[in-house]
Amino acid sequence: MPLAESKGKKSTGVKSRTLSNVQMELIKLYSTELEYGDLMEVKELLANHFAHKAISEADNIWNQKEMSADTMEDWLNEN
């Protein structure tokens, strides 16, 4: 995430962060005052989305490296 140097006559030298596109969208979403249950659903959706992406990428790596159940068994038995 890019950092922007604070500008002004009394600069403290502290760098401020620019919000990412996802942060901006979440700010818009959360400014709508969701009920607690809806908020929990949104959090679960986000967690599931990123978990699915991570699992998918791990599966791709597993396949590219031609790993198998034997590979996992070998790892489990390493000292």
C-alpha angles and dihedrals in degrees: 000000000000119000123216122206112237110251128207142085094283100043113172093199089244113141118223124210125235113229117248123233092258092050090052092050092048091050089053091047096047093047088070093076101238121203114253094255092051091048091053090050091052091049090050092048091052093046092049092047094054093040090054091050092050093048091047092052091047089052090051092052091045090053095043091053091044093234122173142184086275089059090054091046090052090051091050091052097049116117 
